[in-house]
Amino acid sequence: NLYKKKIAVEENEELRVQHEAALQQQMSFTEEAKQAAETLQKEIIRMDQEHKATLEQTQKEYDERLRQAAQEALEKIKALEDQGVAMEEEHRRKLEELGNTYQEQLARSEAELLERKRELEGFEEEES
């Protein structure tokens, strides 16, 4: 009977040791899983921050390119306006020159006509 109790105690001790080892192993796995989850969470946060930074940088670059394109467009519009004003002034100047030339030619023609009229009147007086 004592022998059976001794064997039962030894078996209980062996089971207790196995149970404790299993608990230690489970705790170890739990700790590893916890650390893996924390590492994963940190990695997700880091990647999210990188993603946000990349988006912000991309938005800044896009905004800068848009600003530059708008500035270039405004400069081109201003240049075209200046060119249009210059062309308009040149056109006006040429019209004035043509008008002046026309007036000069008209005045010469009128003077020539008056001179011929006088000549004709002079011939008529000589004939009479």
N, CA, C and O atoms as CSV, one atom per row, in Angstrom:
chain,resi,resn,atom,element,x,y,z
A,1,ASN,N,N,0.833,-1.183,0.000
A,1,ASN,CA,C,0.000,0.000,0.000
A,1,ASN,C,C,0.883,1.255,0.000
A,1,ASN,O,O,0.637,2.222,-0.720
A,2,LEU,N,N,1.879,1.194,0.807
A,2,LEU,CA,C,2.806,2.312,0.883
A,2,LEU,C,C,3.524,2.481,-0.452
A,2,LEU,O,O,3.799,3.595,-0.899
A,3,TYR,N,N,3.809,1.373,-1.055
A,3,TYR,CA,C,4.478,1.389,-2.352
A,3,TYR,C,C,3.590,2.048,-3.390
A,3,TYR,O,O,4.066,2.848,-4.195
A,4,LYS,N,N,2.303,1.722,-3.380
A,4,LYS,CA,C,1.356,2.298,-4.329
A,4,LYS,C,C,1.241,3.806,-4.096
A,4,LYS,O,O,1.148,4.586,-5.044
A,5,LYS,N,N,1.250,4.209,-2.807
A,5,LYS,CA,C,1.170,5.633,-2.503
A,5,LYS,C,C,2.423,6.340,-3.014
A,5,LYS,O,O,2.351,7.445,-3.552
A,6,LYS,N,N,3.564,5.690,-2.840
A,6,LYS,CA,C,4.819,6.279,-3.283
A,6,LYS,C,C,4.804,6.439,-4.793
A,6,LYS,O,O,5.223,7.478,-5.304
A,7,ILE,N,N,4.333,5.435,-5.517
A,7,ILE,CA,C,4.254,5.484,-6.984
A,7,ILE,C,C,3.263,6.573,-7.399
A,7,ILE,O,O,3.519,7.322,-8.342
A,8,ALA,N,N,2.143,6.658,-6.698
A,8,ALA,CA,C,1.134,7.674,-7.010
A,8,ALA,C,C,1.705,9.066,-6.777
A,8,ALA,O,O,1.457,9.977,-7.566
A,9,VAL,N,N,2.469,9.239,-5.700
A,9,VAL,CA,C,3.081,10.538,-5.402
A,9,VAL,C,C,4.096,10.873,-6.483
A,9,VAL,O,O,4.164,12.012,-6.945
A,10,GLU,N,N,4.896,9.868,-6.894
A,10,GLU,CA,C,5.895,10.104,-7.942
A,10,GLU,C,C,5.215,10.456,-9.264
A,10,GLU,O,O,5.662,11.348,-9.986
A,11,GLU,N,N,4.129,9.743,-9.570
A,11,GLU,CA,C,3.389,10.035,-10.810
A,11,GLU,C,C,2.780,11.435,-10.737
A,11,GLU,O,O,2.800,12.190,-11.709
A,12,ASN,N,N,2.235,11.765,-9.553
A,12,ASN,CA,C,1.683,13.113,-9.374
A,12,ASN,C,C,2.776,14.165,-9.546
A,12,ASN,O,O,2.566,15.204,-10.172
A,13,GLU,N,N,3.943,13.875,-8.978
A,13,GLU,CA,C,5.072,14.813,-9.085
A,13,GLU,C,C,5.481,14.961,-10.541
A,13,GLU,O,O,5.736,16.070,-11.010
A,14,GLU,N,N,5.543,13.853,-11.251
A,14,GLU,CA,C,5.918,13.872,-12.666
A,14,GLU,C,C,4.876,14.646,-13.476
A,14,GLU,O,O,5.225,15.434,-14.355
A,15,LEU,N,N,3.600,14.416,-13.177
A,15,LEU,CA,C,2.531,15.145,-13.867
A,15,LEU,C,C,2.600,16.636,-13.542
A,15,LEU,O,O,2.391,17.485,-14.408
A,16,ARG,N,N,2.901,16.939,-12.266
A,16,ARG,CA,C,3.009,18.343,-11.879
A,16,ARG,C,C,4.164,19.018,-12.625
A,16,ARG,O,O,4.034,20.149,-13.093
A,17,VAL,N,N,5.295,18.312,-12.731
A,17,VAL,CA,C,6.462,18.849,-13.436
A,17,VAL,C,C,6.117,19.046,-14.912
A,17,VAL,O,O,6.452,20.075,-15.501
A,18,GLN,N,N,5.448,18.060,-15.506
A,18,GLN,CA,C,5.045,18.171,-16.913
A,18,GLN,C,C,4.055,19.332,-17.104
A,18,GLN,O,O,4.132,20.099,-18.064
A,19,HIS,N,N,3.124,19.422,-16.145
A,19,HIS,CA,C,2.133,20.492,-16.211
A,19,HIS,C,C,2.821,21.855,-16.100
A,19,HIS,O,O,2.490,22.783,-16.838
A,20,GLU,N,N,3.771,21.969,-15.185
A,20,GLU,CA,C,4.499,23.223,-15.011
A,20,GLU,C,C,5.308,23.541,-16.263
A,20,GLU,O,O,5.363,24.693,-16.692
A,21,ALA,N,N,5.933,22.527,-16.847
A,21,ALA,CA,C,6.700,22.736,-18.082
A,21,ALA,C,C,5.769,23.203,-19.201
A,21,ALA,O,O,6.119,24.098,-19.970
A,22,ALA,N,N,4.590,22.599,-19.289
A,22,ALA,CA,C,3.614,22.995,-20.307
A,22,ALA,C,C,3.160,24.429,-20.073
A,22,ALA,O,O,3.008,25.202,-21.019
A,23,LEU,N,N,2.944,24.785,-18.794
A,23,LEU,CA,C,2.553,26.163,-18.476
A,23,LEU,C,C,3.662,27.149,-18.859
A,23,LEU,O,O,3.398,28.213,-19.419
A,24,GLN,N,N,4.910,26.773,-18.547
A,24,GLN,CA,C,6.048,27.633,-18.905
A,24,GLN,C,C,6.129,27.816,-20.425
A,24,GLN,O,O,6.359,28.916,-20.926
A,25,GLN,N,N,5.934,26.706,-21.138
A,25,GLN,CA,C,5.985,26.759,-22.594
A,25,GLN,C,C,4.852,27.642,-23.130
A,25,GLN,O,O,5.051,28.443,-24.044
A,26,GLN,N,N,3.665,27.480,-22.545
A,26,GLN,CA,C,2.518,28.285,-22.963
A,26,GLN,C,C,2.781,29.762,-22.677
A,26,GLN,O,O,2.475,30.623,-23.502
A,27,MET,N,N,3.350,30.052,-21.505
A,27,MET,CA,C,3.663,31.435,-21.156
A,27,MET,C,C,4.714,31.995,-22.113
A,27,MET,O,O,4.644,33.157,-22.513
A,28,SER,N,N,5.684,31.165,-22.474
A,28,SER,CA,C,6.725,31.584,-23.405
A,28,SER,C,C,6.115,31.909,-24.772
A,28,SER,O,O,6.434,32.931,-25.381
A,29,PHE,N,N,5.229,31.018,-25.242
A,29,PHE,CA,C,4.551,31.259,-26.519
A,29,PHE,C,C,3.701,32.527,-26.448
A,29,PHE,O,O,3.668,33.323,-27.386
A,30,THR,N,N,3.018,32.698,-25.318
A,30,THR,CA,C,2.173,33.879,-25.134
A,30,THR,C,C,3.027,35.143,-25.182
A,30,THR,O,O,2.652,36.128,-25.818
A,31,GLU,N,N,4.174,35.113,-24.509
A,31,GLU,CA,C,5.078,36.267,-24.498
A,31,GLU,C,C,5.609,36.544,-25.906
A,31,GLU,O,O,5.670,37.696,-26.335
A,32,GLU,N,N,5.992,35.484,-26.620
A,32,GLU,CA,C,6.481,35.651,-27.995
A,32,GLU,C,C,5.387,36.232,-28.888
A,32,GLU,O,O,5.646,37.111,-29.710
A,33,ALA,N,N,4.164,35.731,-28.719
A,33,ALA,CA,C,3.043,36.235,-29.516
A,33,ALA,C,C,2.789,37.704,-29.195
A,33,ALA,O,O,2.515,38.508,-30.086
A,34,LYS,N,N,2.884,38.046,-27.904
A,34,LYS,CA,C,2.677,39.428,-27.476
A,34,LYS,C,C,3.752,40.331,-28.091
A,34,LYS,O,O,3.449,41.411,-28.597
A,35,GLN,N,N,5.008,39.878,-28.043
A,35,GLN,CA,C,6.100,40.661,-28.616
A,35,GLN,C,C,5.937,40.795,-30.133
A,35,GLN,O,O,6.181,41.862,-30.695
A,36,ALA,N,N,5.523,39.706,-30.790
A,36,ALA,CA,C,5.304,39.753,-32.236
A,36,ALA,C,C,4.189,40.739,-32.575
A,36,ALA,O,O,4.293,41.485,-33.549
A,37,ALA,N,N,3.123,40.744,-31.772
A,37,ALA,CA,C,2.007,41.670,-31.998
A,37,ALA,C,C,2.462,43.112,-31.803
A,37,ALA,O,O,2.086,43.993,-32.576
A,38,GLU,N,N,3.274,43.357,-30.765
A,38,GLU,CA,C,3.788,44.707,-30.521
A,38,GLU,C,C,4.690,45.155,-31.669
A,38,GLU,O,O,4.610,46.293,-32.132
A,39,THR,N,N,5.551,44.241,-32.120
A,39,THR,CA,C,6.443,44.547,-33.240
A,39,THR,C,C,5.631,44.868,-34.492
A,39,THR,O,O,5.922,45.825,-35.210
A,40,LEU,N,N,4.608,44.051,-34.740
A,40,LEU,CA,C,3.748,44.277,-35.896
A,40,LEU,C,C,3.043,45.626,-35.790
A,40,LEU,O,O,2.958,46.368,-36.769
A,41,GLN,N,N,2.544,45.936,-34.610
A,41,GLN,CA,C,1.852,47.212,-34.409
A,41,GLN,C,C,2.807,48.382,-34.651
A,41,GLN,O,O,2.440,49.363,-35.298
A,42,LYS,N,N,4.035,48.277,-34.129
A,42,LYS,CA,C,5.022,49.336,-34.346
A,42,LYS,C,C,5.338,49.484,-35.836
A,42,LYS,O,O,5.470,50.598,-36.343
A,43,GLU,N,N,5.456,48.357,-36.525
A,43,GLU,CA,C,5.753,48.375,-37.961
A,43,GLU,C,C,4.602,49.019,-38.742
A,43,GLU,O,O,4.828,49.786,-39.678
A,44,ILE,N,N,3.374,48.697,-38.346
A,44,ILE,CA,C,2.201,49.293,-39.003
A,44,ILE,C,C,2.199,50.805,-38.790
A,44,ILE,O,O,1.939,51.564,-39.723
A,45,ILE,N,N,2.487,51.242,-37.569
A,45,ILE,CA,C,2.535,52.678,-37.261
A,45,ILE,C,C,3.633,53.356,-38.081
A,45,ILE,O,O,3.422,54.430,-38.645
A,46,ARG,N,N,4.813,52.717,-38.142
A,46,ARG,CA,C,5.933,53.278,-38.904
A,46,ARG,C,C,5.572,53.397,-40.388
A,46,ARG,O,O,5.818,54.426,-41.017
A,47,MET,N,N,4.986,52.330,-40.935
A,47,MET,CA,C,4.607,52.345,-42.349
A,47,MET,C,C,3.524,53.394,-42.612
A,47,MET,O,O,3.537,54.057,-43.649
A,48,ASP,N,N,2.595,53.540,-41.679
A,48,ASP,CA,C,1.540,54.544,-41.821
A,48,ASP,C,C,2.146,55.949,-41.827
A,48,ASP,O,O,1.751,56.798,-42.626
A,49,GLN,N,N,3.106,56.188,-40.929
A,49,GLN,CA,C,3.765,57.496,-40.876
A,49,GLN,C,C,4.546,57.762,-42.167
A,49,GLN,O,O,4.519,58.869,-42.703
A,50,GLU,N,N,5.240,56.730,-42.657
A,50,GLU,CA,C,5.973,56.877,-43.920
A,50,GLU,C,C,5.008,57.192,-45.056
A,50,GLU,O,O,5.275,58.049,-45.897
A,51,HIS,N,N,3.881,56.483,-45.064
A,51,HIS,CA,C,2.878,56.689,-46.110
A,51,HIS,C,C,2.339,58.118,-46.055
A,51,HIS,O,O,2.202,58.774,-47.087
A,52,LYS,N,N,2.033,58.597,-44.845
A,52,LYS,CA,C,1.538,59.970,-44.688
A,52,LYS,C,C,2.591,60.975,-45.146
A,52,LYS,O,O,2.273,61.950,-45.827
A,53,ALA,N,N,3.843,60.734,-44.769
A,53,ALA,CA,C,4.920,61.642,-45.168
A,53,ALA,C,C,5.070,61.651,-46.690
A,53,ALA,O,O,5.270,62.703,-47.297
A,54,THR,N,N,4.972,60.474,-47.294
A,54,THR,CA,C,5.066,60.384,-48.751
A,54,THR,C,C,3.912,61.133,-49.407
A,54,THR,O,O,4.111,61.858,-50.382
A,55,LEU,N,N,2.707,60.958,-48.873
A,55,LEU,CA,C,1.543,61.670,-49.420
A,55,LEU,C,C,1.718,63.179,-49.288
A,55,LEU,O,O,1.433,63.929,-50.222
A,56,GLU,N,N,2.190,63.619,-48.121
A,56,GLU,CA,C,2.399,65.054,-47.909
A,56,GLU,C,C,3.433,65.592,-48.891
A,56,GLU,O,O,3.248,66.659,-49.476
A,57,GLN,N,N,4.533,64.843,-49.069
A,57,GLN,CA,C,5.583,65.276,-49.992
A,57,GLN,C,C,5.050,65.318,-51.420
A,57,GLN,O,O,5.318,66.260,-52.166
A,58,THR,N,N,4.294,64.289,-51.791
A,58,THR,CA,C,3.712,64.248,-53.133
A,58,THR,C,C,2.770,65.426,-53.334
A,58,THR,O,O,2.780,66.058,-54.390
A,59,GLN,N,N,1.956,65.722,-52.328
A,59,GLN,CA,C,1.025,66.854,-52.422
A,59,GLN,C,C,1.791,68.162,-52.545
A,59,GLN,O,O,1.410,69.031,-53.329
A,60,LYS,N,N,2.880,68.313,-51.770
A,60,LYS,CA,C,3.688,69.532,-51.854
A,60,LYS,C,C,4.290,69.674,-53.248
A,60,LYS,O,O,4.274,70.757,-53.833
A,61,GLU,N,N,4.828,68.561,-53.782
A,61,GLU,CA,C,5.421,68.597,-55.116
A,61,GLU,C,C,4.362,68.939,-56.163
A,61,GLU,O,O,4.610,69.736,-57.068
A,62,TYR,N,N,3.188,68.337,-56.034
A,62,TYR,CA,C,2.093,68.617,-56.967
A,62,TYR,C,C,1.688,70.090,-56.884
A,62,TYR,O,O,1.516,70.751,-57.908
A,63,ASP,N,N,1.536,70.601,-55.652
A,63,ASP,CA,C,1.165,72.001,-55.464
A,63,ASP,C,C,2.212,72.929,-56.077
A,63,ASP,O,O,1.869,73.935,-56.699
A,64,GLU,N,N,3.489,72.589,-55.900
A,64,GLU,CA,C,4.567,73.417,-56.445
A,64,GLU,C,C,4.538,73.394,-57.979
A,64,GLU,O,O,4.675,74.436,-58.620
A,65,ARG,N,N,4.359,72.202,-58.561
A,65,ARG,CA,C,4.279,72.111,-60.024
A,65,ARG,C,C,3.071,72.891,-60.545
A,65,ARG,O,O,3.150,73.561,-61.575
A,66,LEU,N,N,1.962,72.798,-59.829
A,66,LEU,CA,C,0.755,73.530,-60.220
A,66,LEU,C,C,0.993,75.037,-60.131
A,66,LEU,O,O,0.579,75.786,-61.016
A,67,ARG,N,N,1.653,75.477,-59.073
A,67,ARG,CA,C,1.959,76.900,-58.901
A,67,ARG,C,C,2.880,77.385,-60.024
A,67,ARG,O,O,2.675,78.459,-60.589
A,68,GLN,N,N,3.903,76.571,-60.340
A,68,GLN,CA,C,4.826,76.944,-61.410
A,68,GLN,C,C,4.109,77.016,-62.757
A,68,GLN,O,O,4.339,77.937,-63.540
A,69,ALA,N,N,3.240,76.040,-63.021
A,69,ALA,CA,C,2.498,76.036,-64.288
A,69,ALA,C,C,1.596,77.264,-64.380
A,69,ALA,O,O,1.489,77.884,-65.438
A,70,ALA,N,N,0.953,77.609,-63.275
A,70,ALA,CA,C,0.095,78.796,-63.262
A,70,ALA,C,C,0.926,80.057,-63.490
A,70,ALA,O,O,0.515,80.951,-64.229
A,71,GLN,N,N,2.087,80.125,-62.856
A,71,GLN,CA,C,2.972,81.282,-63.023
A,71,GLN,C,C,3.428,81.395,-64.474
A,71,GLN,O,O,3.424,82.484,-65.048
A,72,GLU,N,N,3.824,80.258,-65.070
A,72,GLU,CA,C,4.254,80.267,-66.469
A,72,GLU,C,C,3.106,80.695,-67.381
A,72,GLU,O,O,3.311,81.456,-68.327
A,73,ALA,N,N,1.905,80.207,-67.096
A,73,ALA,CA,C,0.748,80.577,-67.911
A,73,ALA,C,C,0.485,82.078,-67.805
A,73,ALA,O,O,0.211,82.736,-68.809
A,74,LEU,N,N,0.569,82.620,-66.582
A,74,LEU,CA,C,0.368,84.063,-66.403
A,74,LEU,C,C,1.432,84.868,-67.150
A,74,LEU,O,O,1.131,85.901,-67.748
A,75,GLU,N,N,2.672,84.388,-67.112
A,75,GLU,CA,C,3.750,85.080,-67.823
A,75,GLU,C,C,3.510,85.041,-69.331
A,75,GLU,O,O,3.733,86.034,-70.023
A,76,LYS,N,N,3.053,83.886,-69.845
A,76,LYS,CA,C,2.766,83.779,-71.278
A,76,LYS,C,C,1.611,84.694,-71.668
A,76,LYS,O,O,1.653,85.354,-72.706
A,77,ILE,N,N,0.569,84.729,-70.819
A,77,ILE,CA,C,-0.571,85.612,-71.096
A,77,ILE,C,C,-0.105,87.066,-71.126
A,77,ILE,O,O,-0.492,87.824,-72.016
A,78,LYS,N,N,0.725,87.458,-70.158
A,78,LYS,CA,C,1.241,88.828,-70.102
A,78,LYS,C,C,2.074,89.126,-71.345
A,78,LYS,O,O,1.958,90.201,-71.933
A,79,ALA,N,N,2.914,88.168,-71.744
A,79,ALA,CA,C,3.740,88.361,-72.939
A,79,ALA,C,C,2.855,88.520,-74.177
A,79,ALA,O,O,3.116,89.372,-75.026
A,80,LEU,N,N,1.812,87.700,-74.276
A,80,LEU,CA,C,0.895,87.808,-75.417
A,80,LEU,C,C,0.147,89.139,-75.396
A,80,LEU,O,O,-0.054,89.759,-76.440
A,81,GLU,N,N,-0.263,89.574,-74.206
A,81,GLU,CA,C,-0.929,90.877,-74.098
A,81,GLU,C,C,0.022,91.989,-74.536
A,81,GLU,O,O,-0.365,92.883,-75.289
A,82,ASP,N,N,1.269,91.930,-74.060
A,82,ASP,CA,C,2.263,92.936,-74.444
A,82,ASP,C,C,2.489,92.911,-75.951
A,82,ASP,O,O,2.578,93.957,-76.595
A,83,GLN,N,N,2.580,91.707,-76.503
A,83,GLN,CA,C,2.784,91.551,-77.941
A,83,GLN,C,C,1.583,92.124,-78.701
A,83,GLN,O,O,1.749,92.789,-79.724
A,84,GLY,N,N,0.376,91.863,-78.196
A,84,GLY,CA,C,-0.831,92.395,-78.830
A,84,GLY,C,C,-0.853,93.913,-78.802
A,84,GLY,O,O,-1.206,94.551,-79.794
A,85,VAL,N,N,-0.474,94.498,-77.661
A,85,VAL,CA,C,-0.428,95.960,-77.544
A,85,VAL,C,C,0.606,96.520,-78.517
A,85,VAL,O,O,0.353,97.519,-79.190
A,86,ALA,N,N,1.765,95.879,-78.590
A,86,ALA,CA,C,2.815,96.343,-79.497
A,86,ALA,C,C,2.343,96.253,-80.950
A,86,ALA,O,O,2.582,97.164,-81.742
A,87,MET,N,N,1.674,95.154,-81.295
A,87,MET,CA,C,1.167,94.999,-82.662
A,87,MET,C,C,0.104,96.054,-82.964
A,87,MET,O,O,0.064,96.610,-84.062
A,88,GLU,N,N,-0.748,96.321,-81.988
A,88,GLU,CA,C,-1.792,97.333,-82.163
A,88,GLU,C,C,-1.167,98.710,-82.374
A,88,GLU,O,O,-1.607,99.467,-83.239
A,89,GLU,N,N,-0.147,99.034,-81.588
A,89,GLU,CA,C,0.535,100.319,-81.735
A,89,GLU,C,C,1.216,100.414,-83.096
A,89,GLU,O,O,1.163,101.456,-83.749
A,90,GLU,N,N,1.857,99.325,-83.523
A,90,GLU,CA,C,2.511,99.293,-84.835
A,90,GLU,C,C,1.475,99.477,-85.945
A,90,GLU,O,O,1.708,100.214,-86.902
A,91,HIS,N,N,0.343,98.811,-85.812
A,91,HIS,CA,C,-0.732,98.926,-86.801
A,91,HIS,C,C,-1.246,100.372,-86.856
A,91,HIS,O,O,-1.442,100.926,-87.938
A,92,ARG,N,N,-1.459,100.966,-85.697
A,92,ARG,CA,C,-1.931,102.353,-85.617
A,92,ARG,C,C,-0.913,103.297,-86.259
A,92,ARG,O,O,-1.286,104.215,-86.990
A,93,ARG,N,N,0.369,103.066,-85.982
A,93,ARG,CA,C,1.432,103.905,-86.552
A,93,ARG,C,C,1.442,103.789,-88.075
A,93,ARG,O,O,1.564,104.791,-88.778
A,94,LYS,N,N,1.311,102.558,-88.581
A,94,LYS,CA,C,1.298,102.358,-90.038
A,94,LYS,C,C,0.075,103.020,-90.674
A,94,LYS,O,O,0.162,103.605,-91.754
A,95,LEU,N,N,-1.074,102.917,-89.981
A,95,LEU,CA,C,-2.270,103.585,-90.501
A,95,LEU,C,C,-2.067,105.096,-90.555
A,95,LEU,O,O,-2.472,105.749,-91.517
A,96,GLU,N,N,-1.438,105.650,-89.515
A,96,GLU,CA,C,-1.154,107.088,-89.512
A,96,GLU,C,C,-0.223,107.454,-90.657
A,96,GLU,O,O,-0.426,108.461,-91.336
A,97,GLU,N,N,0.817,106.618,-90.872
A,97,GLU,CA,C,1.747,106.873,-91.972
A,97,GLU,C,C,1.016,106.828,-93.307
A,97,GLU,O,O,1.218,107.687,-94.165
A,98,LEU,N,N,0.158,105.810,-93.477
A,98,LEU,CA,C,-0.608,105.710,-94.717
A,98,LEU,C,C,-1.520,106.918,-94.887
A,98,LEU,O,O,-1.639,107.478,-95.976
A,99,GLY,N,N,-2.163,107.308,-93.785
A,99,GLY,CA,C,-3.028,108.494,-93.837
A,99,GLY,C,C,-2.245,109.740,-94.203
A,99,GLY,O,O,-2.694,110.538,-95.026
A,100,ASN,N,N,-1.080,109.912,-93.599
A,100,ASN,CA,C,-0.238,111.072,-93.895
A,100,ASN,C,C,0.220,111.039,-95.346
A,100,ASN,O,O,0.197,112.056,-96.040
A,101,THR,N,N,0.638,109.849,-95.800
A,101,THR,CA,C,1.075,109.702,-97.189
A,101,THR,C,C,-0.077,110.033,-98.133
A,101,THR,O,O,0.104,110.731,-99.131
A,102,TYR,N,N,-1.245,109.531,-97.809
A,102,TYR,CA,C,-2.426,109.802,-98.634
A,102,TYR,C,C,-2.718,111.300,-98.664
A,102,TYR,O,O,-2.993,111.858,-99.726
A,103,GLN,N,N,-2.658,111.953,-97.502
A,103,GLN,CA,C,-2.913,113.399,-97.431
A,103,GLN,C,C,-1.879,114.167,-98.265
A,103,GLN,O,O,-2.216,115.117,-98.972
A,104,GLU,N,N,-0.615,113.735,-98.167
A,104,GLU,CA,C,0.446,114.402,-98.938
A,104,GLU,C,C,0.203,114.227,-100.433
A,104,GLU,O,O,0.315,115.178,-101.206
A,105,GLN,N,N,-0.134,112.987,-100.837
A,105,GLN,CA,C,-0.393,112.737,-102.255
A,105,GLN,C,C,-1.603,113.541,-102.733
A,105,GLN,O,O,-1.594,114.105,-103.827
A,106,LEU,N,N,-2.642,113.585,-101.897
A,106,LEU,CA,C,-3.842,114.340,-102.235
A,106,LEU,C,C,-3.501,115.822,-102.390
A,106,LEU,O,O,-3.954,116.472,-103.333
A,107,ALA,N,N,-2.708,116.349,-101.469
A,107,ALA,CA,C,-2.314,117.759,-101.538
A,107,ALA,C,C,-1.500,118.017,-102.809
A,107,ALA,O,O,-1.715,119.030,-103.475
A,108,ARG,N,N,-0.562,117.112,-103.161
A,108,ARG,CA,C,0.236,117.269,-104.381
A,108,ARG,C,C,-0.660,117.218,-105.617
A,108,ARG,O,O,-0.530,118.016,-106.545
A,109,SER,N,N,-1.580,116.242,-105.591
A,109,SER,CA,C,-2.492,116.118,-106.740
A,109,SER,C,C,-3.336,117.374,-106.898
A,109,SER,O,O,-3.525,117.862,-108.011
A,110,GLU,N,N,-3.843,117.897,-105.787
A,110,GLU,CA,C,-4.636,119.126,-105.846
A,110,GLU,C,C,-3.783,120.282,-106.363
A,110,GLU,O,O,-4.244,121.093,-107.166
A,111,ALA,N,N,-2.528,120.351,-105.892
A,111,ALA,CA,C,-1.625,121.416,-106.342
A,111,ALA,C,C,-1.365,121.283,-107.841
A,111,ALA,O,O,-1.368,122.276,-108.569
A,112,GLU,N,N,-1.138,120.040,-108.302
A,112,GLU,CA,C,-0.906,119.815,-109.728
A,112,GLU,C,C,-2.142,120.192,-110.538
A,112,GLU,O,O,-2.037,120.804,-111.601
A,113,LEU,N,N,-3.321,119.818,-110.021
A,113,LEU,CA,C,-4.554,120.166,-110.725
A,113,LEU,C,C,-4.726,121.681,-110.807
A,113,LEU,O,O,-5.106,122.205,-111.854
A,114,LEU,N,N,-4.452,122.384,-109.719
A,114,LEU,CA,C,-4.547,123.846,-109.723
A,114,LEU,C,C,-3.561,124.456,-110.721
A,114,LEU,O,O,-3.888,125.398,-111.442
A,115,GLU,N,N,-2.341,123.894,-110.747
A,115,GLU,CA,C,-1.327,124.400,-111.670
A,115,GLU,C,C,-1.766,124.181,-113.112
A,115,GLU,O,O,-1.605,125.073,-113.944
A,116,ARG,N,N,-2.309,123.031,-113.417
A,116,ARG,CA,C,-2.776,122.747,-114.776
A,116,ARG,C,C,-3.973,123.634,-115.126
A,116,ARG,O,O,-4.115,124.102,-116.255
A,117,LYS,N,N,-4.826,123.849,-114.125
A,117,LYS,CA,C,-5.980,124.714,-114.351
A,117,LYS,C,C,-5.500,126.119,-114.708
A,117,LYS,O,O,-6.035,126.754,-115.617
A,118,ARG,N,N,-4.486,126.600,-113.982
A,118,ARG,CA,C,-3.932,127.929,-114.247
A,118,ARG,C,C,-3.303,127.966,-115.637
A,118,ARG,O,O,-3.447,128.926,-116.394
A,119,GLU,N,N,-2.580,126.848,-115.943
A,119,GLU,CA,C,-1.969,126.783,-117.273
A,119,GLU,C,C,-3.045,126.841,-118.347
A,119,GLU,O,O,-2.914,127.561,-119.337
A,120,LEU,N,N,-4.128,126.062,-118.136
A,120,LEU,CA,C,-5.217,126.055,-119.111
A,120,LEU,C,C,-5.863,127.438,-119.201
A,120,LEU,O,O,-6.184,127.914,-120.290
A,121,GLU,N,N,-6.049,128.070,-118.055
A,121,GLU,CA,C,-6.624,129.410,-118.045
A,121,GLU,C,C,-5.692,130.387,-118.764
A,121,GLU,O,O,-6.136,131.305,-119.454
A,122,GLY,N,N,-4.369,130.160,-118.577
A,122,GLY,CA,C,-3.370,131.008,-119.239
A,122,GLY,C,C,-3.428,130.813,-120.736
A,122,GLY,O,O,-3.322,131.789,-121.480
A,123,PHE,N,N,-3.596,129.567,-121.215
A,123,PHE,CA,C,-3.707,129.295,-122.645
A,123,PHE,C,C,-4.974,129.925,-123.208
A,123,PHE,O,O,-4.975,130.478,-124.308
A,124,GLU,N,N,-6.034,129.833,-122.445
A,124,GLU,CA,C,-7.306,130.393,-122.898
A,124,GLU,C,C,-7.196,131.910,-123.030
A,124,GLU,O,O,-7.753,132.494,-123.960
A,125,GLU,N,N,-6.486,132.546,-122.111
A,125,GLU,CA,C,-6.319,133.995,-122.166
A,125,GLU,C,C,-5.454,134.369,-123.361
A,125,GLU,O,O,-5.725,135.367,-124.029
A,126,GLU,N,N,-4.406,133.574,-123.644
A,126,GLU,CA,C,-3.530,133.856,-124.774
A,126,GLU,C,C,-4.291,133.701,-126.077
A,126,GLU,O,O,-4.089,134.470,-127.017
A,127,GLU,N,N,-5.150,132.722,-126.134
A,127,GLU,CA,C,-5.908,132.469,-127.348
A,127,GLU,C,C,-6.954,133.550,-127.585
A,127,GLU,O,O,-7.292,133.839,-128.733
A,128,SER,N,N,-7.446,134.124,-126.567
A,128,SER,CA,C,-8.502,135.102,-126.758
A,128,SER,C,C,-7.951,136.464,-126.952
A,128,SER,O,O,-8.709,137.418,-127.128
